[in-house]
C-alpha cells in the first residue's frame, strides 16, 4: 500500500513508525506492547530538560564532543577540491556509536531495566554499548558473529575488559545479520528486564527514530562548524551507509539546505552480484527484515540474500527506513565503493594525513576522493565515522600491503 504523506525533508515517522512507505513494526504482539512503552517513554524523555542536560553533559565531558571539523590540507592539495573531515573517530571509544549508546543506556536506566542486549558487526557498537553499560551499572550481553569475532579481535577484547558478555553466533554466515537475529531472539525472552540497544537506524519502530535522534548531534555540529570555518556550507556531504546511523546523523544537519548535495556510500564489496556486496539501496527490493520494511537484498526467490563487505559494520542486507525515504524523494543519492577502493582509501588517508580510518569510513573517504577528482572547485565534507585501530591487524594479515604501497 502506498502511503500519502507530505513530502517533507526533515520528516519524522508517523504514529505507526513509517517514513513514507518504509519502517513500521512487523513483530510479535507482546513485543509491540513493550515497544509502545519504550516509544512513549522516549518521546517524553527527549523533551525532558533533566534527561537532555545529563546527555549533553556526558557527550561533552565523557565523549569529548563536539568532535572537530578538520580541513584535510594534504588530501585537498593532492586531489584539487577542499576536503573536510568530521572527526567522529576522535570520540571516546573511537566512533560515532557512543552517541546513541549513551542515549539508549540512559533510557534503560529511566525505564528501570537491568540489562542491555545488543548486536555488533565491526565491534564499535559493541564497545560503545559495553562502555555505556559499565558507566550506568547495567549488565550487558553482546551478540557477534563468529567471523567478526575473529576479524575484530581488538574490539572483542575491549568489550570483555569492560565487563560485557560477548556471545558468539555460529549460525548462517556468522556475521552481522545473524548477530541481529540472535539478539532479537534474546530480547524476546528478556524484554521485561532488558532493553535492546540497537546499533543503527534499523529495526522496528521506535529504534530508527531513537538512534536518529541521538546521532543528529553530528549534523548539527558539522553545519555550525563548517559555517564558522569557511563562511559557507559545503557543496556536498558524504558518509558511509550500512544500517545508516552515522550517515543519517550527518545528513539531518543539511536536509533543508537544498543546495547541499548528499551522498550515502554503500559497500559494493567484490562485485555487483547478489551475495558479493551489501548495497541494499542500490540492489535491494522492498521487503521485511528484523521487524521493519526497507530495501532488502533478496535472491531470485525473494528470500533475504547474504550480504558481504570487507567492513564488518557495513555487512547488512537491509538499511534504515529514512534512507529509503530520502532516496525515494530524491534528496539523497546512494553510490557504491568496492572493497579494493576502500582499502586504497584506508592507506591513502593514513599516509597523506596521518589518520588511520575504519574500513567502514574508508568507503566514504574513497568516494570523497573520487568526487574531488571530478569537482575540483567544490567543498566536500566527509564523515569520518570511526578510527581504524580495530582493522589494522585484519588489514595487515589479509591484504597484500605492497599492492597499495606505491
C-alpha positions in Angstrom: 0.0 0.0 0.0 1.3 3.4 -0.9 1.1 6.0 1.9 0.2 9.5 1.2 2.5 11.8 3.1 3.7 15.3 3.0 6.9 15.5 1.0 8.8 16.9 4.0 12.6 16.6 4.2 13.0 16.5 7.9 10.2 14.0 8.2 9.6 12.2 11.5 7.9 8.8 11.4 4.1 8.6 11.6 2.4 7.1 14.6 3.0 3.6 13.1 6.7 4.3 12.7 6.7 4.7 8.9 8.9 7.1 6.9 6.8 7.2 3.8 6.5 3.5 2.8 9.3 2.3 5.0 9.7 1.4 8.6 6.9 0.3 10.9 6.6 -2.7 13.2 6.4 -6.3 11.9 6.8 -8.1 15.2 5.2 -10.2 17.9 2.1 -8.6 19.6 3.7 -8.9 23.1 6.8 -7.1 21.9 4.6 -4.4 20.3 3.2 -3.7 23.8 6.7 -3.3 25.2 7.9 -1.1 22.3 4.8 1.1 22.8 6.1 1.7 26.4 9.5 2.5 25.1 8.2 4.8 22.5 6.1 6.7 25.0 9.0 7.0 27.4 11.4 8.1 24.7 9.0 10.8 23.4 8.6 12.2 26.9 12.3 12.0 27.7 13.5 13.7 24.6 11.5 16.8 25.8 12.7 16.4 29.4 15.3 19.0 30.4 17.0 16.8 33.0 17.4 13.9 30.6 18.8 16.2 27.9 21.1 18.0 30.3 22.5 14.7 31.5 23.1 13.5 27.9 24.7 16.8 27.0 27.0 16.7 30.0 28.1 13.1 29.1 28.6 14.0 25.4 30.8 16.9 26.4 32.8 15.7 29.4 32.8 11.9 28.7 32.7 11.5 25.0 34.6 14.7 24.1 32.1 16.5 21.9 32.0 18.5 19.9 34.2 16.4 17.6 36.5 18.6 15.5 35.9 19.6 11.9 39.3 19.2 10.1 40.5 20.6 6.8 42.4 17.8 5.2 45.1 20.1 3.6 47.3 17.4 2.1 44.4 15.4 0.7 42.9 18.6 -0.7 46.1 19.7 -2.4 46.6 16.2 -4.0 43.0 15.9 -5.4 42.0 19.5 -6.1 38.8 20.1 -4.1 38.6 21.2 -0.5 38.1 18.1 1.6 36.9 18.4 5.2 36.5 15.6 7.8 34.1 15.4 10.6 36.2 13.6 13.2 33.9 11.2 14.9 36.9 8.9 15.1 38.1 11.1 18.0 35.1 10.3 20.2 35.7 8.2 23.3 35.5 4.5 22.1 36.6 5.6 18.6 33.5 6.1 16.6 30.0 7.7 16.4 28.4 4.7 18.1 28.9 6.2 21.6 26.4 8.9 20.7 23.4 6.6 20.7 24.8 4.0 23.1 24.8 6.6 25.9 21.3 7.7 25.0 20.0 4.2 25.0 21.7 3.4 28.3 20.2 6.5 29.9 16.8 5.4 28.6 17.3 1.9 30.0 18.0 3.4 33.5 15.0 5.6 33.3 12.8 2.6 32.4 14.3 0.6 35.3 15.9 -2.0 33.1 18.8 -4.1 34.4 20.4 -5.3 31.2 21.3 -4.1 27.8 21.2 -6.6 24.9 23.0 -5.5 21.7 24.4 -6.8 18.4 27.6 -5.7 16.7 29.5 -6.3 13.5 32.7 -4.4 13.5 32.6 -4.2 17.2 32.4 -0.4 17.5 28.7 -0.5 18.6 29.7 -3.4 21.0 32.5 -1.4 22.6 30.3 1.7 22.9 27.4 -0.3 24.4 29.7 -2.1 26.8 31.2 1.3 27.8 27.7 2.8 28.4 26.6 -0.2 30.3 29.6 -0.1 32.6 29.0 3.6 33.2 25.4 3.1 34.0 26.0 -0.1 36.1 24.0 -2.3 33.7 24.6 -5.9 32.7 25.4 -6.3 29.0 25.1 -9.1 26.5 26.5 -8.5 23.1 25.9 -10.9 20.1 28.6 -11.0 17.5 29.1 -13.3 14.5 31.9 -15.8 14.9 33.6 -14.5 11.7 33.5 -10.9 13.0 34.9 -12.0 16.4 37.9 -13.4 14.7 38.2 -10.4 12.4 37.8 -7.7 15.0 39.6 -9.2 18.0 40.8 -5.9 19.5 37.2 -4.8 19.9 36.2 -8.1 21.3 38.9 -7.9 23.9 37.8 -4.3 24.9 34.2 -5.5 25.3 35.2 -8.2 27.7 37.5 -5.9 29.6 34.5 -3.6 30.0 32.5 -6.4 31.6 30.3 -7.3 28.7 29.3 -10.9 27.9 30.2 -11.4 24.2 28.1 -14.2 22.7 29.5 -15.9 19.6 26.9 -16.5 16.8 27.7 -19.6 14.7 24.7 -19.8 12.5 24.5 -18.9 8.8 27.2 -16.6 7.5 28.2 -15.9 11.2 28.2 -12.1 10.6 26.1 -9.1 11.4 22.7 -10.3 10.2 22.9 -13.5 12.2 24.1 -11.5 15.2 20.9 -9.3 14.9 18.8 -12.4 14.6 20.1 -13.9 17.8 20.0 -10.6 19.7 16.3 -10.1 18.8 15.5 -13.7 20.0 17.2 -13.0 23.3 15.3 -9.7 23.7 12.0 -11.5 23.1 12.8 -13.7 26.1 14.0 -10.8 28.4 12.2 -7.6 27.3 10.6 -7.1 30.7 14.0 -6.7 32.4 16.2 -5.7 29.5 16.3 -3.2 26.7 17.6 -3.8 23.2 20.2 -1.2 22.3 20.2 -1.5 18.5 23.3 -0.4 16.7 21.9 1.6 13.8 18.8 3.3 12.4 17.2 0.0 11.7 14.7 -2.4 13.4 11.1 -1.9 14.3 9.8 1.4 15.5 10.9 3.3 17.6 14.5 2.1 17.2 15.3 4.0 14.0 13.7 7.2 15.4 15.6 6.9 18.7 19.0 6.3 17.1 18.5 9.1 14.6 17.7 11.5 17.4 20.9 10.7 19.3 23.0 10.7 16.2 21.7 14.0 14.9 24.3 15.8 17.0 26.8 15.0 14.3 25.0 17.1 11.6 24.1 19.9 14.0 27.7 20.3 15.0 29.1 19.9 11.4 26.8 22.6 10.0 27.8 25.1 12.6 31.5 24.2 12.4 31.6 24.4 8.6 30.0 27.8 8.5 32.4 29.1 11.2 35.4 27.7 9.5 34.6 28.6 5.8 31.8 31.1 5.9 29.8 28.8 3.6 28.0 25.5 3.5 29.7 22.5 1.8 28.8 21.7 -1.8 28.3 18.1 -0.8 28.4 15.8 2.2 29.4 12.2 2.2 29.1 9.3 4.6 29.2 5.5 4.5 25.9 3.6 4.8 25.4 0.1 6.3 22.4 0.4 8.5 22.9 4.1 8.3 23.4 5.7 11.7 26.5 7.9 11.1 25.1 9.0 7.8 21.6 9.9 8.9 23.3 11.8 11.8 25.3 13.9 9.4 22.5 14.2 6.8 20.0 15.6 9.2 22.0 18.7 9.7 21.8 19.6 6.0 18.5 18.2 4.7 16.8 21.6 4.4 19.8 23.1 2.6 18.7 22.1 -0.9 22.0 23.4 -2.5 24.0 20.8 -0.5 24.3 17.5 -2.3 24.1 14.4 -0.2 25.8 11.1 -0.9 25.5 7.9 1.0 28.2 5.3 0.2 27.3 1.7 0.1 29.7 -1.3 0.0 29.9 -2.8 -3.4 32.2 -5.5 -2.0 33.6 -7.9 -4.6 31.1 -7.2 -7.4 27.5 -6.3 -8.3 26.5 -9.9 -7.9 24.0 -10.6 -5.1 25.9 -12.1 -2.3 29.1 -10.2 -3.2 28.0 -6.9 -1.7 25.9 -5.2 0.9 24.5 -2.4 -1.3 20.8 -2.6 -0.2 19.7 0.8 -1.6 21.4 0.1 -4.9 20.3 -3.5 -5.5 17.7 -4.2 -2.9 13.9 -4.6 -3.2 11.2 -3.6 -0.8 10.9 -6.3 1.9 10.8 -7.0 5.6 13.8 -7.7 7.8 14.2 -7.7 11.6 10.7 -6.3 12.1 10.7 -3.3 9.7 10.2 -2.6 6.0 13.1 -1.3 3.9 15.2 -2.0 0.8 16.5 -5.6 1.3 18.9 -7.6 -0.7 17.0 -10.6 -2.0 17.7 -13.7 -4.1 15.6 -14.9 -7.1 13.0 -16.5 -4.8 12.5 -13.3 -2.7 14.5 -14.7 0.3 16.9 -12.4 2.2 20.2 -12.7 0.4 23.6 -12.9 2.0 25.4 -9.6 2.4 29.1 -9.1 2.1 31.6 -6.3 2.8 35.2 -6.2 3.9 33.9 -3.7 6.5 32.0 -5.8 9.1 30.0 -2.7 10.2 28.5 -2.4 6.7 27.8 -6.1 6.2 24.0 -6.0 6.5 21.3 -6.9 3.9 18.9 -4.1 4.8 19.1 -0.3 5.6 17.4 2.3 7.7 13.9 3.3 6.6 14.7 7.0 6.5 17.5 6.4 4.0 14.9 4.5 1.8 12.6 7.5 2.1 15.3 10.0 1.2 16.2 8.0 -1.8 12.6 7.8 -2.9 12.1 11.5 -2.9 15.5 12.2 -4.5 17.0 14.2 -1.6 20.0 11.8 -1.2 21.9 9.9 -3.8 23.4 6.5 -2.9 26.6 5.3 -4.6 28.9 2.4 -4.2 32.6 1.7 -3.4 34.4 -1.7 -3.8 36.5 -3.4 -1.2 39.6 -2.6 -3.2 38.7 1.1 -3.4 38.1 1.2 0.3 41.4 -0.4 1.1 43.2 2.1 -1.2 41.5 4.9 0.7 42.4 3.4 4.0 46.1 3.7 3.1 45.7 7.0 1.3 44.3 8.8 4.3 46.8 7.1 6.6 49.8 8.2 4.5 48.5 11.5 3.4 47.0 12.9 6.5 48.3 10.7 9.3 44.8 9.5 10.1 44.0 5.7 10.0 40.3 5.3 9.2 38.0 2.5 10.0 37.3 0.3 6.9 33.7 1.5 7.1 34.7 5.1 7.0 37.3 4.4 4.2 34.3 3.8 1.9 33.3 7.4 2.4 36.8 8.6 2.0 37.2 6.7 -1.2 34.1 8.3 -2.7 35.2 11.7 -1.4 38.5 11.3 -3.3 36.7 10.1 -6.4 34.3 13.1 -6.3 37.1 15.5 -5.6 38.9 14.5 -8.8 35.9 15.4 -10.9 34.8 18.5 -8.9 37.9 20.4 -8.1 36.2 23.7 -7.2 33.9 22.3 -4.6 34.0 22.0 -0.8 33.4 18.4 0.4 32.5 17.3 3.9 33.2 13.6 4.7 32.0 12.0 7.9 35.0 10.1 9.3 32.7 7.8 11.4 35.4 5.7 13.1 39.1 5.1 13.5 41.0 2.1 12.2 42.6 0.6 15.3 40.2 -2.3 15.1 41.1 -3.0 11.5 44.9 -2.8 11.5 45.6 -6.5 12.3 43.0 -7.6 9.8 44.3 -5.4 7.0 47.9 -6.5 7.6 47.0 -10.2 7.7 44.7 -10.3 4.8 45.7 -7.5 2.4 48.8 -7.6 0.2 50.3 -4.4 1.5 52.7 -4.0 -1.4 49.8 -3.7 -3.8 48.8 -0.4 -2.2 52.2 0.9 -1.1 53.1 3.0 -4.2 
